[in-house]
Amino acid sequence: MLRACAYVRVSTKRQAEHETSLNEQETGIARGAAERGYEIVETYVEAGRSGMTDRRPALQRMIADACAQPKRYDAVFVYNFSRFFRDEYECEGYRRKLEKAGVKLISATQDVGEGPHARLIRSIFTSLDAASSEINAEQVKVVMSANAEAGFHNGSAPPLGYRTYVAERRGKKDKKKLEIDPAERPLVELIFRLYMEGDGTGEPLGIGSIVKWLREHGYTHRSQHFHTGLIYAILTRETYAGRHYYGCRNSRTNEARPREEWIEVKVPAILSEERFQAVQQRLKARNPHIAAPRSHTSPVLLSGIGRCGCNGCISTMMLMTGKGGKYRYYACSNRRKKGDLSCGGNNVPMDKVDDAVVSALEKRLFQPERLKALLGEMLDASDAADADRRKRLAVLRTEETEVNQSIRALFMMVESGVTTPDDPFLKERLATLKLRLSGIAEEAVSLERQIGAKGGRITPEKVERFAEAIRARLRDADDSQVRRRYVRAFVGEVVMTRERLIIRGPNRALELAAAGEMPADDRVRTFMSDWRTRRDSNPRPRR
């Protein structure tokens, strides 16, 4: 039998907890696979994730496994296409990715057949699923907005200091509202008091000091440790002044909505309006971006890629200054933001770290003999690259023909009376196909220009000039943005302690720098190279 994997998904946490839908999908997939001569050897379960986005861990893991070489599966089975995606464009994109790896996407309950008409039928299914999802989301939004406008709570965890109670019962539904939780109210008042007056032994505490004080005295936020972001959210939450809001963010994108779209829900106040506003004024006065705006002409070189390497800590390293900005350090964010002392409070002088990283790049990568091989890959104007471009161009021409056939099929459906010209699904599908045609045309023009191009050939003189220019850019502190981009292009991570630095990167450039020569078979090795500064040689790569 052919080997296949199953992908099952439910949209809500409630469905995931009951597992009813998951079990039904697995049973249906197993039955459909057996009928088609496939054996399910692996099942990927996605619990409580929307089908409108590809930000799904199990989906990405399944795609990576299915596209790996040697091939693990001959097909990917889903219960129906809505379990795979509720978005036509995303569904087709990932189906093509599987197809290129020689893996079929098969629905156990929606047999679309093979050939160009299969894509049209599949697109109809996914378009209907997407429309259904959007309609349901809009209906839920209307119901929940009406619920909030009536003063009821919409089911999320109540803010610290509050709890829910059943205010009304309508049919089988309990309508809940927020009330003050007498057990948590003192903790909220304590946090505001620490910020405004302190603990009685000194000055008012800052947000970081409040986190430290609460941890030292054993306070938690519903069994979880406090951190700076949580304290700031509490100090700025208008709920404590009697104004709770619903709909502040888009539930799908998490983007903030305009304030005029928020729905205000009246709740009992824990603080007076005067005290709450006093806290906001103090927060505003202490905000460094407002009180003392600084020009970020020299952004942190390793921002986002610096990691703490002490005692197994993998937190990011952030900027910390001393002596009024005279000294700059990379500091463990876990220690600075959350007060966690488990890594020992790793602080490393920033200038020494930056200099070591730049020196490593200069010495091990940006030398003419190394760049010749590297740039040869990056610009790759060889005959082999031209052959690959011609293959890709042929694939695009085939796809162009298929898209045009799909467009003609749509018009045939209109002529035969299957659908009408003003059908919204028809219009949406036609727009999608035309957009894809435009993309194909643009990519084809670009490939045709690249095929046989001579301007990209690498010469020793070009390599030498490039090496000299890039080394100069790395040392140019006045051009910090470009300097930072060069470093991030070749470095994926810098793990630092007070004793050593390890520079890592999945880039082929780092592999060349560590190995010292091109692999004989010209294939990218599957390991990550480690560079250790202040050592004569590199350790063996970790396979």
TASUL-V350557 format. One record per pair of residues at least 24 apart in sequence whose ideal C-beta (glycine too) atoms are under 6 Angstrom apart, sorted by the first residue. I is the first residue (numbers start at 0). J is the second residue. D is the distance in Angstrom with one decimal. If there is no record, write none. Layout:
# TASUL-V350557
i/j/d
I/J/D
I/J/D
This chain:
# TASUL-V350557
i/j/d
0/36/5.8
0/38/4.2
1/36/6.0
1/37/4.8
1/73/4.2
2/38/6.0
2/40/5.2
2/72/5.4
2/73/5.5
3/32/5.6
3/37/4.1
3/39/5.7
3/72/5.5
3/74/4.2
3/76/5.4
4/41/4.3
4/72/4.9
4/75/5.8
5/39/5.0
5/42/4.4
5/76/4.9
6/43/4.9
6/61/5.4
6/77/5.3
7/44/5.6
8/45/4.0
8/82/4.9
9/46/5.9
10/49/5.9
11/47/5.9
12/47/4.2
15/46/3.4
15/47/4.5
24/78/4.0
27/78/5.2
27/107/5.0
28/76/4.7
28/78/5.7
28/107/4.7
31/107/3.0
32/76/5.3
37/74/5.8
50/84/5.5
50/85/3.8
51/85/5.2
51/86/5.5
53/89/5.7
65/97/5.8
65/102/4.9
66/100/4.1
72/102/5.7
74/103/4.2
74/105/5.2
75/104/5.3
76/105/5.3
76/107/5.8
77/106/5.6
78/107/5.5
79/106/5.2
79/108/5.0
79/109/5.2
80/106/5.3
80/109/5.9
80/124/4.9
80/125/5.5
81/128/4.0
85/128/4.6
85/129/5.0
85/132/4.6
86/129/5.5
87/122/5.4
87/125/4.2
87/126/5.2
90/125/4.7
115/401/5.2
115/404/5.1
119/405/5.4
119/408/5.5
122/428/6.0
126/424/5.2
147/245/3.8
147/262/4.4
147/264/5.6
148/262/5.7
150/264/5.7
151/176/5.9
152/176/5.8
152/177/5.4
153/245/5.9
158/238/5.0
159/183/5.7
159/187/5.9
160/184/5.2
160/187/3.9
160/269/5.5
177/266/4.6
179/267/5.1
184/269/5.9
187/269/5.5
190/233/5.7
206/230/5.0
206/231/5.8
210/338/4.9
211/338/4.8
214/338/5.4
226/336/5.8
226/337/4.4
227/336/4.8
234/278/5.7
239/269/4.7
239/270/4.8
240/268/5.5
240/270/5.7
240/272/5.4
240/275/4.1
241/268/3.4
297/479/4.7
298/479/5.8
298/483/6.0
300/353/4.8
300/483/5.6
301/493/5.3
304/492/5.4
304/493/5.8
305/329/5.5
305/493/5.2
306/492/5.7
306/494/4.8
307/331/4.2
307/342/5.6
307/345/4.9
308/494/4.0
308/495/5.8
308/496/4.6
309/342/4.1
309/343/5.3
309/345/4.5
309/496/5.3
310/342/4.9
312/342/3.6
347/495/5.1
352/495/6.0
355/500/5.6
355/532/4.5
357/473/5.0
359/502/5.7
359/530/5.4
359/532/5.8
361/470/5.4
363/512/4.0
364/508/5.8
364/512/4.4
365/466/5.5
365/469/5.2
365/470/5.5
367/462/5.0
367/463/5.2
367/466/4.9
369/511/5.9
370/462/5.2
370/466/5.2
371/462/5.0
372/511/5.9
372/517/5.0
373/508/5.3
373/511/5.9
374/457/5.4
375/457/5.3
378/455/4.5
380/452/5.9
380/455/3.9
380/456/5.6
385/450/5.2
388/446/4.9
388/449/5.8
388/450/5.2
392/446/4.8
395/439/5.2
395/443/5.1
399/439/5.0
402/432/5.4
402/435/5.6
402/436/5.4
405/432/5.7
406/432/5.3
500/532/4.8
501/529/5.2
501/531/5.8
502/530/4.1
503/527/5.5
503/529/5.9
513/537/5.1
